[in-house]
Amino acid sequence: MTLPASDFDYELPAPRIAQTPPARRDASRLLHVAADAVLSDRCFADLPQLLSPGDLLVANDTRVRRARLLGTRSDGGRAEILVLERVGDATFSCLVRPGRRLPVGSRVTIGDGLAATVEAAARDHDGARTVRFEGHRGELEAAFERLGAMPLPPYIHGRLDDAERYQTLYARGDSTSAAAPTAGLHFTPEVMKRLRARGVGWATVSLDIGLATFARIRSDDVNSHVMHEERFTLPPATAAAVERTRRDGGRVVSVGTTTLRVLETCATPAGTVTPASGVTRLFVRPGHEFQAVDALLTNFHQPRSSLLVLLAAFIGQAAWRNAYAHALRSGYRFLSFGDCMLCWRAG
């Protein structure tokens, strides 16, 4: 059955796209969307009182790599490499610009001994390239962190003075993600403390964000859109926390769409999840039967994005359109540095 991509269009005026984060992370606004689609305007700092003792928040604790590398082509022109994911010891799947001037065999000098060669079109990544960097595995990661910049989305045009504002406070492990799980950018130590005091649980998964998350839907039929692989881990402790929450009558709240995709990838018919590590291509769209997630905390998404399709699947087509129309009328800020929604699953 055809699912027209035009069903997920809406007009997003440029001034409504947040260009900078708020002065305080938890000062962002929060649109509460109840299970019956009733809307209420709140602040993110209100989150603890919108949840109940025994509920469980699950967040993506991936750490963002300084993945945006600027360099010089052999002809002297500028080049940009956005590192997406590792595919070998010294090779990575990357987006390169300008693509027409960086054919296979092109060499880019980045500086401080770091250089790269475009080797081939990346497998399963339309528009991406396999790029080989000169250096050893550990040295390359250190060079990316030293020479690279935070990979801000292309709709953010200003400079980010504090790179940590594009990193969640609870990010852990190596820097392996090409984007931030932006629903988590709102959390502060104060909000976390109040959540614990209210008896709300906390658990984490990890998904390295790449093309699957931020690639736009370019086909007319949403069902023809191909999701790329993204690597994830759901640890045993998180599976145990979900099972305990279900047993005790609590609700599972996903912090972000990437977390939801991990939980639903690993879901069981009983509403629990199975520990796993691997890759997911899960494309959540209308008709998906949600098993593991009761509520979704998420930012406002771009038109014709797989993230917006996921939201429509979760709360319904009429509900997302009503919520977005309200947000646009009411001055909410959109996309990565913008405000957020707490949505309860339809029905």
TIBA-198046 format. One record per residue (C-alpha): residue number from 1; residue in one letter; chain; x, y, z. Coordinates in pm, 1 decimal. Layout:
<recs>
{resi->NUM&resn->a&chain->A&px->X&py->Y&pz->Z}
...
</recs>
This chain:
<recs>
{resi->1&resn->m&chain->A&px->0.0&py->0.0&pz->0.0}
{resi->2&resn->t&chain->A&px->140.6&py->338.5&pz->-99.3}
{resi->3&resn->l&chain->A&px->225.8&py->586.6&pz->175.8}
{resi->4&resn->p&chain->A&px->274.0&py->925.7&pz->5.5}
{resi->5&resn->a&chain->A&px->574.0&py->1124.1&pz->126.3}
{resi->6&resn->s&chain->A&px->362.6&py->1435.1&pz->79.3}
{resi->7&resn->d&chain->A&px->162.2&py->1323.4&pz->386.0}
{resi->8&resn->f&chain->A&px->467.0&py->1425.8&pz->588.9}
{resi->9&resn->d&chain->A&px->516.9&py->1770.8&pz->442.5}
{resi->10&resn->y&chain->A&px->460.8&py->2089.7&pz->637.6}
{resi->11&resn->e&chain->A&px->582.9&py->2446.1&pz->599.8}
{resi->12&resn->l&chain->A&px->876.7&py->2521.6&pz->830.9}
{resi->13&resn->p&chain->A&px->976.0&py->2890.7&pz->810.8}
{resi->14&resn->a&chain->A&px->1351.3&py->2942.7&pz->841.1}
{resi->15&resn->p&chain->A&px->1318.7&py->3175.4&pz->1143.5}
{resi->16&resn->r&chain->A&px->1161.1&py->2890.5&pz->1339.7}
{resi->17&resn->i&chain->A&px->1475.1&py->2673.9&pz->1311.6}
{resi->18&resn->a&chain->A&px->1676.5&py->2721.7&pz->1630.1}
{resi->19&resn->q&chain->A&px->2029.0&py->2834.4&pz->1544.4}
{resi->20&resn->t&chain->A&px->2166.1&py->2825.6&pz->1899.2}
{resi->21&resn->p&chain->A&px->2088.7&py->2622.7&pz->2209.7}
{resi->22&resn->p&chain->A&px->1900.2&py->2792.1&pz->2494.2}
{resi->23&resn->a&chain->A&px->2104.2&py->2958.9&pz->2768.1}
{resi->24&resn->r&chain->A&px->2010.7&py->2669.8&pz->3000.4}
{resi->25&resn->r&chain->A&px->1953.2&py->2321.3&pz->2867.5}
{resi->26&resn->d&chain->A&px->1635.9&py->2269.5&pz->3069.3}
{resi->27&resn->a&chain->A&px->1493.3&py->2611.8&pz->2975.3}
{resi->28&resn->s&chain->A&px->1357.4&py->2468.1&pz->2651.2}
{resi->29&resn->r&chain->A&px->982.5&py->2441.2&pz->2610.2}
{resi->30&resn->l&chain->A&px->801.5&py->2107.7&pz->2615.7}
{resi->31&resn->l&chain->A&px->475.7&py->2036.2&pz->2434.9}
{resi->32&resn->h&chain->A&px->290.9&py->1761.8&pz->2622.9}
{resi->33&resn->v&chain->A&px->82.7&py->1539.7&pz->2391.4}
{resi->34&resn->a&chain->A&px->-144.7&py->1314.8&pz->2597.1}
{resi->35&resn->a&chain->A&px->-264.3&py->975.5&pz->2475.2}
{resi->36&resn->d&chain->A&px->-595.9&py->1138.5&pz->2375.9}
{resi->37&resn->a&chain->A&px->-394.7&py->1401.8&pz->2179.2}
{resi->38&resn->v&chain->A&px->-480.6&py->1683.9&pz->2421.1}
{resi->39&resn->l&chain->A&px->-199.9&py->1942.6&pz->2414.1}
{resi->40&resn->s&chain->A&px->-48.1&py->2143.2&pz->2697.9}
{resi->41&resn->d&chain->A&px->241.9&py->2388.1&pz->2695.4}
{resi->42&resn->r&chain->A&px->508.7&py->2312.8&pz->2953.8}
{resi->43&resn->c&chain->A&px->879.2&py->2364.5&pz->3019.9}
{resi->44&resn->f&chain->A&px->1135.6&py->2084.0&pz->3006.5}
{resi->45&resn->a&chain->A&px->1204.6&py->2139.3&pz->3375.5}
{resi->46&resn->d&chain->A&px->846.6&py->2012.9&pz->3432.2}
{resi->47&resn->l&chain->A&px->938.4&py->1664.9&pz->3303.8}
{resi->48&resn->p&chain->A&px->962.8&py->1496.4&pz->3647.5}
{resi->49&resn->q&chain->A&px->607.4&py->1593.3&pz->3738.4}
{resi->50&resn->l&chain->A&px->477.0&py->1465.5&pz->3402.2}
{resi->51&resn->l&chain->A&px->606.9&py->1117.6&pz->3486.5}
{resi->52&resn->s&chain->A&px->506.6&py->880.5&pz->3765.4}
{resi->53&resn->p&chain->A&px->710.2&py->687.8&pz->4023.8}
{resi->54&resn->g&chain->A&px->807.5&py->357.7&pz->3868.6}
{resi->55&resn->d&chain->A&px->834.2&py->493.9&pz->3513.3}
{resi->56&resn->l&chain->A&px->1161.0&py->433.6&pz->3327.9}
{resi->57&resn->l&chain->A&px->1348.6&py->674.6&pz->3102.1}
{resi->58&resn->v&chain->A&px->1576.6&py->508.0&pz->2845.3}
{resi->59&resn->a&chain->A&px->1832.1&py->729.0&pz->2668.1}
{resi->60&resn->n&chain->A&px->2096.5&py->694.8&pz->2394.9}
{resi->61&resn->d&chain->A&px->2435.5&py->757.6&pz->2556.9}
{resi->62&resn->t&chain->A&px->2638.2&py->770.9&pz->2234.3}
{resi->63&resn->r&chain->A&px->2914.7&py->1031.5&pz->2221.8}
{resi->64&resn->v&chain->A&px->2948.0&py->1258.6&pz->1917.3}
{resi->65&resn->r&chain->A&px->3272.3&py->1244.6&pz->1723.4}
{resi->66&resn->r&chain->A&px->3428.6&py->1571.9&pz->1604.8}
{resi->67&resn->a&chain->A&px->3349.5&py->1440.8&pz->1261.1}
{resi->68&resn->r&chain->A&px->3364.0&py->1751.3&pz->1040.6}
{resi->69&resn->l&chain->A&px->3708.3&py->1779.8&pz->884.7}
{resi->70&resn->l&chain->A&px->3811.9&py->2071.9&pz->663.6}
{resi->71&resn->g&chain->A&px->4096.1&py->2030.5&pz->419.1}
{resi->72&resn->t&chain->A&px->4246.5&py->2116.5&pz->83.1}
{resi->73&resn->r&chain->A&px->4212.5&py->1926.9&pz->-245.3}
{resi->74&resn->s&chain->A&px->4507.4&py->1857.8&pz->-474.3}
{resi->75&resn->d&chain->A&px->4396.7&py->2145.7&pz->-697.9}
{resi->76&resn->g&chain->A&px->4405.0&py->2385.8&pz->-402.7}
{resi->77&resn->g&chain->A&px->4029.1&py->2404.7&pz->-351.3}
{resi->78&resn->r&chain->A&px->3856.3&py->2355.8&pz->-20.0}
{resi->79&resn->a&chain->A&px->3710.9&py->2020.7&pz->82.1}
{resi->80&resn->e&chain->A&px->3496.4&py->1896.6&pz->365.8}
{resi->81&resn->i&chain->A&px->3476.7&py->1540.6&pz->496.4}
{resi->82&resn->l&chain->A&px->3204.3&py->1432.0&pz->737.6}
{resi->83&resn->v&chain->A&px->3303.4&py->1103.2&pz->901.0}
{resi->84&resn->l&chain->A&px->3000.7&py->874.6&pz->942.8}
{resi->85&resn->e&chain->A&px->3126.1&py->534.1&pz->1054.5}
{resi->86&resn->r&chain->A&px->3432.6&py->311.3&pz->1057.4}
{resi->87&resn->v&chain->A&px->3441.6&py->33.0&pz->797.4}
{resi->88&resn->g&chain->A&px->3806.7&py->-74.3&pz->842.8}
{resi->89&resn->d&chain->A&px->4118.3&py->6.0&pz->1043.6}
{resi->90&resn->a&chain->A&px->4184.1&py->325.6&pz->849.8}
{resi->91&resn->t&chain->A&px->3875.6&py->349.5&pz->628.3}
{resi->92&resn->f&chain->A&px->3546.4&py->523.0&pz->703.3}
{resi->93&resn->s&chain->A&px->3217.5&py->585.5&pz->532.7}
{resi->94&resn->c&chain->A&px->3202.5&py->963.5&pz->481.8}
{resi->95&resn->l&chain->A&px->3010.7&py->1239.5&pz->314.8}
{resi->96&resn->v&chain->A&px->3239.3&py->1461.7&pz->106.8}
{resi->97&resn->r&chain->A&px->3191.9&py->1811.3&pz->-35.8}
{resi->98&resn->p&chain->A&px->3208.4&py->1922.8&pz->-307.8}
{resi->99&resn->g&chain->A&px->3127.1&py->1572.9&pz->-431.9}
{resi->100&resn->r&chain->A&px->3176.0&py->1653.1&pz->-800.7}
{resi->101&resn->r&chain->A&px->3530.0&py->1771.7&pz->-736.5}
{resi->102&resn->l&chain->A&px->3622.1&py->1472.9&pz->-520.4}
{resi->103&resn->p&chain->A&px->3604.4&py->1166.9&pz->-748.9}
{resi->104&resn->v&chain->A&px->3760.7&py->833.2&pz->-660.0}
{resi->105&resn->g&chain->A&px->4135.7&py->880.1&pz->-616.4}
{resi->106&resn->s&chain->A&px->4112.0&py->1236.8&pz->-486.6}
{resi->107&resn->r&chain->A&px->4343.4&py->1325.3&pz->-199.8}
{resi->108&resn->v&chain->A&px->4257.4&py->1576.4&pz->73.4}
{resi->109&resn->t&chain->A&px->4516.8&py->1727.6&pz->306.1}
{resi->110&resn->i&chain->A&px->4363.2&py->1814.3&pz->640.9}
{resi->111&resn->g&chain->A&px->4667.1&py->1927.2&pz->835.7}
{resi->112&resn->d&chain->A&px->4899.4&py->1826.2&pz->1117.4}
{resi->113&resn->g&chain->A&px->4995.7&py->1510.1&pz->928.6}
{resi->114&resn->l&chain->A&px->4638.7&py->1397.7&pz->856.5}
{resi->115&resn->a&chain->A&px->4538.7&py->1330.0&pz->496.1}
{resi->116&resn->a&chain->A&px->4270.9&py->1121.2&pz->324.4}
{resi->117&resn->t&chain->A&px->4203.4&py->954.5&pz->-11.0}
{resi->118&resn->v&chain->A&px->3859.4&py->889.8&pz->-162.2}
{resi->119&resn->e&chain->A&px->3857.0&py->518.8&pz->-249.1}
{resi->120&resn->a&chain->A&px->3506.4&py->427.3&pz->-366.8}
{resi->121&resn->a&chain->A&px->3134.8&py->482.1&pz->-335.2}
{resi->122&resn->a&chain->A&px->3028.1&py->361.9&pz->8.9}
{resi->123&resn->r&chain->A&px->2832.8&py->37.8&pz->21.8}
{resi->124&resn->d&chain->A&px->2460.0&py->95.0&pz->78.3}
{resi->125&resn->h&chain->A&px->2512.5&py->468.3&pz->130.6}
{resi->126&resn->d&chain->A&px->2382.6&py->670.7&pz->-161.7}
{resi->127&resn->g&chain->A&px->2604.3&py->978.0&pz->-196.9}
{resi->128&resn->a&chain->A&px->2859.5&py->865.5&pz->60.1}
{resi->129&resn->r&chain->A&px->3221.2&py->762.6&pz->-7.8}
{resi->130&resn->t&chain->A&px->3466.9&py->519.5&pz->141.6}
{resi->131&resn->v&chain->A&px->3764.0&py->729.5&pz->252.1}
{resi->132&resn->r&chain->A&px->4102.1&py->599.4&pz->367.1}
{resi->133&resn->f&chain->A&px->4290.7&py->809.9&pz->620.1}
{resi->134&resn->e&chain->A&px->4665.5&py->794.7&pz->668.8}
{resi->135&resn->g&chain->A&px->4749.1&py->670.8&pz->1014.8}
{resi->136&resn->h&chain->A&px->4681.5&py->399.2&pz->1269.6}
{resi->137&resn->r&chain->A&px->4344.6&py->331.7&pz->1430.0}
{resi->138&resn->g&chain->A&px->4406.0&py->497.8&pz->1767.1}
{resi->139&resn->e&chain->A&px->4597.6&py->782.8&pz->1612.6}
{resi->140&resn->l&chain->A&px->4313.4&py->858.5&pz->1370.9}
{resi->141&resn->e&chain->A&px->4050.8&py->891.6&pz->1641.3}
{resi->142&resn->a&chain->A&px->4281.2&py->1124.4&pz->1833.6}
{resi->143&resn->a&chain->A&px->4343.7&py->1327.1&pz->1515.8}
{resi->144&resn->f&chain->A&px->3968.2&py->1361.0&pz->1451.8}
{resi->145&resn->e&chain->A&px->3915.7&py->1493.2&pz->1803.2}
{resi->146&resn->r&chain->A&px->4209.7&py->1732.5&pz->1767.9}
{resi->147&resn->l&chain->A&px->4142.3&py->1864.8&pz->1417.6}
{resi->148&resn->g&chain->A&px->3771.6&py->1814.3&pz->1363.9}
{resi->149&resn->a&chain->A&px->3467.1&py->2023.6&pz->1450.5}
{resi->150&resn->m&chain->A&px->3129.3&py->1916.4&pz->1584.3}
{resi->151&resn->p&chain->A&px->2914.3&py->1795.3&pz->1291.7}
{resi->152&resn->l&chain->A&px->2632.1&py->2044.8&pz->1327.0}
{resi->153&resn->p&chain->A&px->2340.1&py->1992.6&pz->1084.9}
{resi->154&resn->p&chain->A&px->2352.6&py->2201.0&pz->765.4}
{resi->155&resn->y&chain->A&px->2049.6&py->2407.2&pz->870.6}
{resi->156&resn->i&chain->A&px->2252.0&py->2553.5&pz->1159.8}
{resi->157&resn->h&chain->A&px->2452.0&py->2838.3&pz->1009.9}
{resi->158&resn->g&chain->A&px->2617.8&py->2997.3&pz->1311.2}
{resi->159&resn->r&chain->A&px->2920.7&py->2895.4&pz->1510.2}
{resi->160&resn->l&chain->A&px->2881.1&py->2690.7&pz->1827.3}
{resi->161&resn->d&chain->A&px->3104.3&py->2850.3&pz->2089.0}
{resi->162&resn->d&chain->A&px->3074.9&py->2561.8&pz->2336.9}
{resi->163&resn->a&chain->A&px->3107.7&py->2227.0&pz->2157.4}
{resi->164&resn->e&chain->A&px->2975.4&py->2044.4&pz->2463.3}
{resi->165&resn->r&chain->A&px->2629.8&py->2191.3&pz->2397.9}
{resi->166&resn->y&chain->A&px->2603.8&py->1941.2&pz->2108.3}
{resi->167&resn->q&chain->A&px->2680.4&py->1656.8&pz->2347.9}
{resi->168&resn->t&chain->A&px->2447.0&py->1510.0&pz->2608.9}
{resi->169&resn->l&chain->A&px->2562.8&py->1532.9&pz->2969.3}
{resi->170&resn->y&chain->A&px->2540.4&py->1154.2&pz->3000.4}
{resi->171&resn->a&chain->A&px->2737.4&py->1061.3&pz->2684.8}
{resi->172&resn->r&chain->A&px->2975.9&py->772.6&pz->2749.8}
{resi->173&resn->g&chain->A&px->3246.9&py->573.5&pz->2575.3}
{resi->174&resn->d&chain->A&px->3438.8&py->650.9&pz->2258.1}
{resi->175&resn->s&chain->A&px->3330.1&py->929.5&pz->2023.0}
{resi->176&resn->t&chain->A&px->3168.1&py->728.8&pz->1742.4}
{resi->177&resn->s&chain->A&px->2846.2&py->910.2&pz->1647.9}
{resi->178&resn->a&chain->A&px->2804.5&py->1148.2&pz->1352.3}
{resi->179&resn->a&chain->A&px->2523.9&py->1343.0&pz->1522.6}
{resi->180&resn->a&chain->A&px->2383.7&py->1404.3&pz->1868.3}
{resi->181&resn->p&chain->A&px->2072.2&py->1232.0&pz->2003.5}
{resi->182&resn->t&chain->A&px->1914.9&py->1574.3&pz->2036.6}
{resi->183&resn->a&chain->A&px->1620.8&py->1482.9&pz->2261.0}
{resi->184&resn->g&chain->A&px->1878.8&py->1428.1&pz->2534.4}
{resi->185&resn->l&chain->A&px->2035.1&py->1773.7&pz->2505.4}
{resi->186&resn->h&chain->A&px->1772.2&py->1918.2&pz->2741.9}
{resi->187&resn->f&chain->A&px->1874.7&py->1719.4&pz->3050.7}
{resi->188&resn->t&chain->A&px->2059.7&py->1888.3&pz->3336.9}
{resi->189&resn->p&chain->A&px->2194.7&py->1749.5&pz->3665.8}
{resi->190&resn->e&chain->A&px->1909.8&py->1927.4&pz->3845.4}
{resi->191&resn->v&chain->A&px->1640.9&py->1759.2&pz->3634.2}
{resi->192&resn->m&chain->A&px->1813.5&py->1422.7&pz->3674.0}
{resi->193&resn->k&chain->A&px->1820.6&py->1467.9&pz->4049.8}
{resi->194&resn->r&chain->A&px->1449.7&py->1550.6&pz->4059.2}
{resi->195&resn->l&chain->A&px->1367.8&py->1248.9&pz->3842.0}
{resi->196&resn->r&chain->A&px->1550.7&py->1020.0&pz->4085.2}
{resi->197&resn->a&chain->A&px->1375.1&py->1181.9&pz->4381.6}
{resi->198&resn->r&chain->A&px->1039.1&py->1115.6&pz->4214.9}
{resi->199&resn->g&chain->A&px->1124.3&py->748.4&pz->4169.9}
{resi->200&resn->v&chain->A&px->1167.7&py->758.5&pz->3791.9}
{resi->201&resn->g&chain->A&px->1424.6&py->507.2&pz->3668.8}
{resi->202&resn->w&chain->A&px->1707.4&py->564.2&pz->3420.5}
{resi->203&resn->a&chain->A&px->1869.4&py->324.4&pz->3173.1}
{resi->204&resn->t&chain->A&px->2070.2&py->361.2&pz->2853.8}
{resi->205&resn->v&chain->A&px->2125.5&py->208.9&pz->2513.2}
{resi->206&resn->s&chain->A&px->2379.1&py->316.5&pz->2252.7}
{resi->207&resn->l&chain->A&px->2319.3&py->381.9&pz->1883.3}
{resi->208&resn->d&chain->A&px->2583.0&py->548.7&pz->1666.3}
{resi->209&resn->i&chain->A&px->2386.7&py->799.2&pz->1461.9}
{resi->210&resn->g&chain->A&px->2456.8&py->806.2&pz->1089.3}
{resi->211&resn->l&chain->A&px->2273.7&py->833.9&pz->759.4}
{resi->212&resn->a&chain->A&px->1974.7&py->626.1&pz->869.7}
{resi->213&resn->t&chain->A&px->1873.2&py->892.1&pz->1120.3}
{resi->214&resn->f&chain->A&px->1926.5&py->1212.1&pz->924.1}
{resi->215&resn->a&chain->A&px->1885.3&py->1108.3&pz->557.1}
{resi->216&resn->r&chain->A&px->1573.7&py->1269.4&pz->410.0}
{resi->217&resn->i&chain->A&px->1305.5&py->1068.7&pz->230.9}
{resi->218&resn->r&chain->A&px->1352.1&py->1137.4&pz->-139.5}
{resi->219&resn->s&chain->A&px->1105.4&py->886.0&pz->-285.9}
{resi->220&resn->d&chain->A&px->739.8&py->975.2&pz->-344.9}
{resi->221&resn->d&chain->A&px->635.2&py->661.4&pz->-158.1}
{resi->222&resn->v&chain->A&px->759.4&py->642.2&pz->202.6}
{resi->223&resn->n&chain->A&px->761.0&py->263.5&pz->177.8}
{resi->224&resn->s&chain->A&px->1032.4&py->286.7&pz->-88.3}
{resi->225&resn->h&chain->A&px->1271.1&py->468.7&pz->145.5}
{resi->226&resn->v&chain->A&px->1575.0&py->256.8&pz->236.4}
{resi->227&resn->m&chain->A&px->1708.1&py->284.8&pz->591.1}
{resi->228&resn->h&chain->A&px->2083.5&py->251.1&pz->632.4}
{resi->229&resn->e&chain->A&px->2245.7&py->41.4&pz->901.7}
{resi->230&resn->e&chain->A&px->2325.9&py->193.9&pz->1238.2}
{resi->231&resn->r&chain->A&px->2521.1&py->11.0&pz->1505.0}
{resi->232&resn->f&chain->A&px->2362.1&py->-28.9&pz->1848.6}
{resi->233&resn->t&chain->A&px->2401.5&py->-194.3&pz->2187.8}
{resi->234&resn->l&chain->A&px->2125.4&py->-274.0&pz->2435.5}
{resi->235&resn->p&chain->A&px->2299.9&py->-392.6&pz->2756.0}
{resi->236&resn->p&chain->A&px->2162.7&py->-658.6&pz->2994.2}
{resi->237&resn->a&chain->A&px->2114.4&py->-398.5&pz->3269.0}
{resi->238&resn->t&chain->A&px->1875.6&py->-201.7&pz->3047.0}
{resi->239&resn->a&chain->A&px->1681.6&py->-514.2&pz->2950.6}
{resi->240&resn->a&chain->A&px->1648.0&py->-596.3&pz->3320.2}
{resi->241&resn->a&chain->A&px->1528.5&py->-242.2&pz->3397.0}
{resi->242&resn->v&chain->A&px->1259.7&py->-262.9&pz->3125.5}
{resi->243&resn->e&chain->A&px->1143.6&py->-602.3&pz->3253.1}
{resi->244&resn->r&chain->A&px->1129.2&py->-471.2&pz->3611.0}
{resi->245&resn->t&chain->A&px->932.2&py->-166.5&pz->3498.5}
{resi->246&resn->r&chain->A&px->679.8&py->-383.7&pz->3312.6}
{resi->247&resn->r&chain->A&px->645.8&py->-620.2&pz->3609.1}
{resi->248&resn->d&chain->A&px->578.8&py->-334.4&pz->3850.6}
{resi->249&resn->g&chain->A&px->329.5&py->-152.8&pz->3627.4}
{resi->250&resn->g&chain->A&px->553.4&py->136.5&pz->3518.7}
{resi->251&resn->r&chain->A&px->584.5&py->291.3&pz->3175.9}
{resi->252&resn->v&chain->A&px->884.2&py->294.1&pz->2941.5}
{resi->253&resn->v&chain->A&px->969.4&py->640.9&pz->2808.6}
{resi->254&resn->s&chain->A&px->1211.4&py->661.4&pz->2516.6}
{resi->255&resn->v&chain->A&px->1441.6&py->964.6&pz->2512.6}
{resi->256&resn->g&chain->A&px->1460.7&py->1024.1&pz->2139.7}
{resi->257&resn->t&chain->A&px->1380.7&py->841.6&pz->1819.7}
{resi->258&resn->t&chain->A&px->1716.3&py->660.3&pz->1808.8}
{resi->259&resn->t&chain->A&px->1647.4&py->503.0&pz->2148.1}
{resi->260&resn->l&chain->A&px->1299.9&py->402.5&pz->2033.6}
{resi->261&resn->r&chain->A&px->1443.4&py->225.8&pz->1729.5}
{resi->262&resn->v&chain->A&px->1682.5&py->27.6&pz->1949.6}
{resi->263&resn->l&chain->A&px->1408.8&py->-70.1&pz->2194.6}
{resi->264&resn->e&chain->A&px->1167.5&py->-172.3&pz->1919.9}
{resi->265&resn->t&chain->A&px->1441.8&py->-362.2&pz->1735.9}
{resi->266&resn->c&chain->A&px->1498.3&py->-570.4&pz->2049.4}
{resi->267&resn->a&chain->A&px->1134.5&py->-587.4&pz->2168.0}
{resi->268&resn->t&chain->A&px->950.0&py->-904.8&pz->2265.4}
{resi->269&resn->p&chain->A&px->571.6&py->-962.3&pz->2244.3}
{resi->270&resn->a&chain->A&px->562.7&py->-929.9&pz->2624.6}
{resi->271&resn->g&chain->A&px->674.4&py->-567.3&pz->2600.9}
{resi->272&resn->t&chain->A&px->1021.6&py->-640.4&pz->2732.4}
{resi->273&resn->v&chain->A&px->1349.3&py->-625.3&pz->2538.9}
{resi->274&resn->t&chain->A&px->1632.9&py->-868.2&pz->2473.9}
{resi->275&resn->p&chain->A&px->1997.5&py->-763.1&pz->2528.8}
{resi->276&resn->a&chain->A&px->2177.6&py->-737.7&pz->2196.1}
{resi->277&resn->s&chain->A&px->2454.5&py->-572.1&pz->1997.9}
{resi->278&resn->g&chain->A&px->2449.8&py->-536.8&pz->1622.6}
{resi->279&resn->v&chain->A&px->2303.3&py->-319.5&pz->1349.3}
{resi->280&resn->t&chain->A&px->1947.1&py->-209.3&pz->1287.7}
{resi->281&resn->r&chain->A&px->1767.3&py->-97.2&pz->973.8}
{resi->282&resn->l&chain->A&px->1431.2&py->-65.9&pz->1146.8}
{resi->283&resn->f&chain->A&px->1210.7&py->190.3&pz->971.7}
{resi->284&resn->v&chain->A&px->922.5&py->275.6&pz->1203.0}
{resi->285&resn->r&chain->A&px->622.4&py->391.3&pz->997.7}
{resi->286&resn->p&chain->A&px->243.0&py->390.3&pz->1032.4}
{resi->287&resn->g&chain->A&px->125.4&py->35.4&pz->1092.7}
{resi->288&resn->h&chain->A&px->416.9&py->-53.0&pz->1321.2}
{resi->289&resn->e&chain->A&px->297.0&py->-238.5&pz->1631.5}
{resi->290&resn->f&chain->A&px->482.5&py->-82.6&pz->1923.4}
{resi->291&resn->q&chain->A&px->575.7&py->-330.0&pz->2194.0}
{resi->292&resn->a&chain->A&px->843.9&py->-176.5&pz->2416.7}
{resi->293&resn->v&chain->A&px->775.1&py->198.7&pz->2430.7}
{resi->294&resn->d&chain->A&px->486.8&py->382.3&pz->2599.8}
{resi->295&resn->a&chain->A&px->601.9&py->743.2&pz->2557.6}
{resi->296&resn->l&chain->A&px->848.3&py->935.5&pz->2343.7}
{resi->297&resn->l&chain->A&px->1045.1&py->1246.9&pz->2432.6}
{resi->298&resn->t&chain->A&px->1154.6&py->1402.9&pz->2105.1}
{resi->299&resn->n&chain->A&px->1243.8&py->1729.6&pz->1935.1}
{resi->300&resn->f&chain->A&px->1052.3&py->1872.6&pz->1637.8}
{resi->301&resn->h&chain->A&px->1167.1&py->1719.4&pz->1308.7}
{resi->302&resn->q&chain->A&px->1216.5&py->1823.3&pz->948.0}
{resi->303&resn->p&chain->A&px->949.0&py->1768.8&pz->684.2}
{resi->304&resn->r&chain->A&px->972.3&py->1439.3&pz->493.0}
{resi->305&resn->s&chain->A&px->1211.9&py->1284.8&pz->743.3}
{resi->306&resn->s&chain->A&px->1202.7&py->928.0&pz->870.7}
{resi->307&resn->l&chain->A&px->1188.3&py->1079.2&pz->1221.2}
{resi->308&resn->l&chain->A&px->861.1&py->1255.4&pz->1142.6}
{resi->309&resn->v&chain->A&px->724.0&py->932.2&pz->993.7}
{resi->310&resn->l&chain->A&px->816.5&py->758.0&pz->1320.1}
{resi->311&resn->l&chain->A&px->629.1&py->1022.9&pz->1519.9}
{resi->312&resn->a&chain->A&px->322.5&py->979.3&pz->1299.5}
{resi->313&resn->a&chain->A&px->334.1&py->605.8&pz->1361.2}
{resi->314&resn->f&chain->A&px->353.3&py->665.7&pz->1736.0}
{resi->315&resn->i&chain->A&px->78.1&py->924.3&pz->1791.0}
{resi->316&resn->g&chain->A&px->-115.0&py->920.9&pz->1462.3}
{resi->317&resn->q&chain->A&px->-125.5&py->1137.6&pz->1151.8}
{resi->318&resn->a&chain->A&px->-389.5&py->1379.6&pz->1277.9}
{resi->319&resn->a&chain->A&px->-218.6&py->1415.6&pz->1617.4}
{resi->320&resn->w&chain->A&px->125.8&py->1506.9&pz->1483.6}
{resi->321&resn->r&chain->A&px->-20.8&py->1759.8&pz->1241.7}
{resi->322&resn->n&chain->A&px->-224.7&py->1919.5&pz->1518.6}
{resi->323&resn->a&chain->A&px->76.3&py->1926.4&pz->1753.3}
{resi->324&resn->y&chain->A&px->308.2&py->2078.6&pz->1491.9}
{resi->325&resn->a&chain->A&px->49.9&py->2338.5&pz->1387.1}
{resi->326&resn->h&chain->A&px->9.4&py->2436.8&pz->1753.7}
{resi->327&resn->a&chain->A&px->387.7&py->2455.5&pz->1800.6}
{resi->328&resn->l&chain->A&px->431.1&py->2677.0&pz->1494.8}
{resi->329&resn->r&chain->A&px->151.9&py->2908.4&pz->1608.0}
{resi->330&resn->s&chain->A&px->288.8&py->2921.5&pz->1962.2}
{resi->331&resn->g&chain->A&px->649.2&py->3011.5&pz->1887.6}
{resi->332&resn->y&chain->A&px->822.3&py->2679.9&pz->1960.6}
{resi->333&resn->r&chain->A&px->1176.0&py->2644.1&pz->1828.0}
{resi->334&resn->f&chain->A&px->1237.1&py->2356.3&pz->1586.7}
{resi->335&resn->l&chain->A&px->1504.3&py->2093.5&pz->1508.5}
{resi->336&resn->s&chain->A&px->1828.7&py->2006.9&pz->1687.3}
{resi->337&resn->f&chain->A&px->1868.1&py->2306.5&pz->1921.5}
{resi->338&resn->g&chain->A&px->1495.4&py->2360.1&pz->1950.2}
{resi->339&resn->d&chain->A&px->1220.5&py->2266.6&pz->2193.6}
{resi->340&resn->c&chain->A&px->1074.0&py->1921.4&pz->2251.8}
{resi->341&resn->m&chain->A&px->759.2&py->1712.8&pz->2292.3}
{resi->342&resn->l&chain->A&px->656.9&py->1443.5&pz->2536.5}
{resi->343&resn->c&chain->A&px->417.5&py->1218.2&pz->2346.9}
{resi->344&resn->w&chain->A&px->217.0&py->926.5&pz->2484.7}
{resi->345&resn->r&chain->A&px->146.8&py->643.0&pz->2246.8}
{resi->346&resn->a&chain->A&px->-191.6&py->667.9&pz->2075.6}
{resi->347&resn->g&chain->A&px->-446.6&py->442.4&pz->2243.7}
</recs>
